[in-house]
């Protein structure tokens, strides 16, 4: 078996549970027979090229233990897109520290980075095992039922919409609508998850718009009008990546990131929620509000899903198990066996299948109008979201006039 040191990094946006995956890797690596030292990239591949490495084997036990309940990316993250000129530098540092096992926790672009680094090392006859550990709140990685980080961010969204919906319902004589925008560039998983807040027909959210469907302004205004006429107010949830049929972003954003992805919300200087808000005001004259949480849901540990925390840790453990089997060029995957009782098993998927492309929601997870979810999605989401608070409302028992 290949013996040497291991390297672990965190890339892209953080999550509430990403450090649990880190701990899973650290503990399993240190107890293995084929890994001597484990180093952590400080600020991802950028920091690695500058030899900025944590010696994770020398961290106090209380710190490692505490990471299981600490949000954000403890190692420091990066969104650096690896260039051709970077590979010789990366290989040089790998050799200098005798790194033979390369782990990265991240999403699509991160998996692309591992894939490219491993390919380069193979071309240069340097033995390296590259394994990806899934992480993204967007839940848009191919080859896995869901990704660690999603359930916790979804739970945060659900509780936001649940409580903001109660406020909006009770203020409907003043404000007729509330719009909640969530992150999710290409896929609507996080927006759709807010459907879990709805227990009664008039509960929020009434309308959910996801990037899987082209946005139709006229249909949207009809949906809004119908809900206000039915309930006296309307709660709307929208994904940040909504586009019109011609491909134009509803946010009107034209800003691009390093990976040529359109920047939405604050990053792009514009937002879907503000534009949807303006459409209602311009057409109906109603007063209402919009809420944009941006990255807050990505590090909301106080609302983290217990299932998410445990699965994130186990993904880190599974990565070391794959390394022990001499696997490389793969990402840890989660396969769902059943919803009731909730049961999963771990596997692996080729990085080629995961890198770059985003996984949209299946169409049968939506209702026929594409403005809310189906019961099939609710069944998918329930075990991930966990138990939600149960609120009450006054019964309509009035005094006689």
N, C-alpha and C positions, 0 to 999 in steps of 0.2 A: 504493500500500500504506500502511496505517495505520502511522505512526511515533510512537515515544515510548519510555517506560521500561517495564521489566518488573518484576514482583513474584513472588517464589517463597516458599512457606511449607511447613512440615511440620506435620501435624496427627494427633492420635490417638497410639496407642502407637508406639514406635520399632521398627526392625528392624536387623539386622546390615548391611543393604545400602542403607538409605534415603539415606545420604549419597552413594552412587554415583549415584543419580538426580539428586541436587542438583548434583553436579559435571557431569553430562551437560547439564543446563539451563544452568549458568553458562558452561561453555566454548562451547556452541553459541550462546548469546545474545550473548556478547561478540564472536563472530566474524561475527554477522549484520549486515546493512546497515540493518535497520529498528528495532533496539533500541539505544538509546544507553547507558543505565545499567541495571544489574540490582540490585534491592534484595531483601534477605531479611527476612521477618517474624521478629522476635525474640519467641518464644512465641505464634506463630500469629496468628489474627485478633484476639485480645485485645491483643497487643503492637502490632499494626498500628494499631489504633484509638487507641493512645497514641503513635503515631509512633515506635515503637521499631524502627528499621530498620538492618540491616547494609548497608553499601555493599560488595557482593560483588565489584565490579570492582576494588576497591582491596586485596583480600586478597593476601598474598604467595603466589607460585606454589607454594612448598613446603607451604603450608597447603591449597590447593586439591588438590594432588597427594596429600597425606596423607589427605584426606577419603575417598578411594577405599578406604582400609583402616582406617577409623574407624567403630565402631558407634554406635548411638543417634542421636538427632536433634540435629545440630550447631546448628541454628537455635533450638532450644528448641521444645517442642510445647505444644499446648493442646487441651482438650476442650470449649471454650466453644460453646454452642449459640446461634447468631446469632438475636437477637430483632428484632422490628420496629423498635424504637428505635435499633438499631445501624446500620441501613442508611444514614441520612443522614450519620452519622459516617464510615462506610466510604467513601462517595462523596466526601466532603469531602477525606479524606486521599488518595484516588486522584487527585483533581484537583490537589491541592497538589503532588504529586510527579510529575504528568503520567504516571501509570501507565496504559498501554493494553493491557498483556499481563499476565494474572493466572493464575499457575500454583500449584496446590496438590498436594502429594504426600500421599496418604492413602487411607482406606477409604470405606465407604458414607456415613457422616455427613459426611466431608470433601467428597465429590462433591456431596452435597446443598447444602453451603455454597457451593461454586462456582456451582452451578446457580441458587441464590437470589440471589446477588450479581450475577451476569450479567443475570438477569431484571430486577432492580431498576434496574441501570444502563441497560438498554434502555428501560425505562419513562421514565427521566429524560433520555433522548436523549444519554446519554454513551457514546461508542464504547469498548467494552472487549471483548477476546478472552479468554474463560475456558476453560482447558484443564486437565483432571485427569491426574495421573500416578498409576497404581495402586500401592498399597502396603497390604498387610495380611498378617500371618502366618497369619491365619485362612483365607486363600484363598477367601473367600466373596463376591467381587465378580462380578456378572453381566457378561457380554459379553467375558470374557477367559479363556483356557485356564487360566491360573494368575497369581498376583500376585507381584511381586518382594517378597522377605521371607519368603514361605512356605517355599521350598526350604531356606533356611538354618535357620529355626526347626524345620522338620521333621527336618533332619539332626541338629540338637542333640537333639531328642526321641529319634530312632532310636538315637543313641549312648548316651543315658541309659538307655533300656530294654534295649539290648544288654548293657551292662556291669552294670547292676543285676540283670538276669536271670541273668547268670553267678554273681553273688554269691548270689542267692536259691537258685539250683540247688544250689550247693555247701553252702548252709546249711539245706537242706530237712529235716534231722533236728532242727533247732531251730525254724525258722520255716517254716510250711507255705504261706505266701502273701505276695505283694507287690503293692501297688496303686499304679499311677502315674497321677496326674491331670495332664491338660494343658489349657491354655486353648483356647477355641473355643466361643463362646456358643451359636451356632445351627447350626454345621456341624462335621462330624467329621473334616475333612481332616487336622488335626495328630495326632489320635488314631490314625487309620487309617494314617498314614505309618509308625508304629512297627512295622508288620508287616514292614518291610524288615529288621528285626533278626533275623527268624526264618529260619534256613537249614535246620534239622532239626526234626522234628516236636515234640521236647520242648523246643525253644528258646523263650525269651520273644519276644513275648507270646502266651499261649495264648488269651486272651479280649480282645476290644476292643469297648467299648460307646460308641456315638456318638449325638448328639442327633437324628439322622435317624429313630431308632426309639424308641418309647415303652419306658421301662424297666419290666421285669416282675420283681419281687423273687423270686417262686418259680422262675421260669426261670433267673434269675441264680444262685440257690443250687444248682440242679440242675447248671448248667454248671460251677460251682466244684467240686462234689462229684465230678463225672465226671473233671475234670482231675486232681484230687488222687489219685483212685483209679488213674488211668492213669500219671501221671508222678511222683507222690509230693509234688507241690507245684503251685502255679499262679501265673502272672504275669498280672495284669489291668491293662488300660489303659482309662481312662475320660475322656470329655470333660466339661468343667466344667458344660455346659449340659443334662445329662440331665434328662428330665422323665418323670413317670408319665403314664398315659393320660388322667388328669383335668387335666393341665396343671401339676400341682404340681411344683416343682423338687425333685429328689432331694437336692440340697444343703440344702433347707429354707430357702434364702435368700429374703428378701422386700425386700431393699434395692434401690433403683433409682438409676441415674445420671441425669445431666442430659438424656439423650436417651430416658429412660424404659425403658432396658434393665436387666434384672435383673443385679445385681452378684454374681459368684460368687467362690469361694475366699476369700482374705484380705480382699478388698474388701467382701464381703458378710458376713464374720464366720462363715462356715460353708463346708462343702465336701462334694462328692460322695464323695471318697476316704475321708474319715473315717466317713461313713455306711455306705459299702459295707464298710469294715473292720469296723464294729460289727455288721453283719448276719452276717458270717462268724463272728466271735467268739461272738455270742449263739447262733447255731444249731449250730456245730460245736465251739466251745471251742478252736479252733486259735490259735496265736500267729503273728503276722505283722506286717507294717509297711506304711505308706503313705508315698508321696513326692509332694510338691506343689512344682513348680518355679516356679509363677506366671510372672512376667514375665522370668525369667532367660534363657529360650530366645530372647527377642525381641532380645537384644543380645549373643548369643554369637558374636563375630566369629571366635574361634579355630576354630570349626567351620563357618564360612560355606561355602556351596556356590559353587564357581567359576562355574557356570552362572548362578546367582542374581546374583552380583556383576556379571557382564557384561551380563545382561539388564536389571538395574536401571539401569545407566549408559545403555544404549541407549534405554530408555524416556524418560529425560530428553532425549536427543538428538531422539527422535521428536516430543516435545512441541513443540520449537522448529520442527521441520519442518512440523507441522500449523499452527502459527501463521503460518509463511511462506506457507502455502496459504490463509490467511484463514479457517481453520476456527475455530469457537467452540462452546461448549456440548457439548464432547465429552471423552472420556477415551481415552488411549492404550490399546490392547488388544493382547494377544498371541494369535495363532492358531497352533495346532500343526498342522504339515503331516504329520509322521511321527514315530514313536517310534524306529525303527531304519532308517536313522540318525536321530538326533534333529534335527529341523528345524522352525523357526518362522518366522513373518513378522509384522510389526507392522501394525496397522490402527487403527480408532477405533470408539467406540461412544457413543451419545448419553448424556449425563449423566442424562436422565430414566429411562433403563433401569437405571442403576447405583445411583442415589441411594436410600439408606435400606434397601432390601430386601437380604436375604442369600441367597447361592446355596448350597443344600445339595449334598451329594455325590449323584451319580446312583446309583440303587438297584442298578444292575448292577456297581457297584464293591464291593458287599458280598457275602458268602456268603449262602446261603439262610436261615440261622438269624439273620442280623443281628448276629452276635457276632464277626465277623472280616471280612477283605476277600477279594475275588476276584482271580483272576490278571489280570484286565483292569486293576485298580487298580495292581497291581505293575508292569505294563508302563508305566502312566502315570507312576509315581513314580520308576522307575529312573534315567532321565536327569537328573532334578532333584536326587536325593539324592547322586549322585556315588559314587565308589569308597568302600567301607566297609572298616574294618580286618578282617582275617581272624585269628581266634583259634583256638587248638587246645584239645583236652581230652585227658586221659590215656586211653589205650586200656585196656579192662578186662582187663588181664593181671595176674593175682594170683599171689602165691607159694602153693605148696601148703601146706595146713595140716598 
